[in-house]
Amino acid sequence: MMFTDKQKEQLDEIIERGQDFEFKNSIKTIEFAISEWKQNIKTDKEAYDKIYKKAVKNEHHLSHRYSGIDDTRRIQIIAELYVENIIDHDLFDDLDENLRQQVFNITKIKK
């Protein structure tokens, strides 16, 4: 599967939005752990462990999902982001029909 530069750019923009969402989600979890620590709900160690585990788990997940992106992976990543409700259907409006169909074929969604 080969994409034009314009298609790659469109797909990469969608992937970047998904990646940003995942970064924000992790930051919220870390902020919550810090809030619990500041309120003395969690001990220093408990808060640190929660933050550390979230950061390590997230780094593993993000590096696995977003490294080594080629044309085939681009479509797979977008399908994963869509199924996980990380990105919205609206982001597909600017994609050509072929790209949309490739994503929906992976997700088994008929659109």
Helices and strands as residue ranges (DSSP letters): H 5-38, H 44-66, H 71-83, G 89-92, H 97-107
